[in-house]
């Protein structure tokens, strides 16, 4: 059994890029739904909470 490593690496790269694109799309879609549903309040609370955790 002979596997061409260049082809496998290219296929793995496609899978990784597809998963990365799907993750980004999910984050953008969930952010859009939160914005549509609650407006800017949810994001203001998120930023303030993040700053509070930092300090």
Secondary structure, 3 states (H helix, E strand, C coil): CCCCHHHHHHHHHHHHHHHHHHHHHHHHHHHHHHHHHHCCHHHHHHHHHHHHHHC
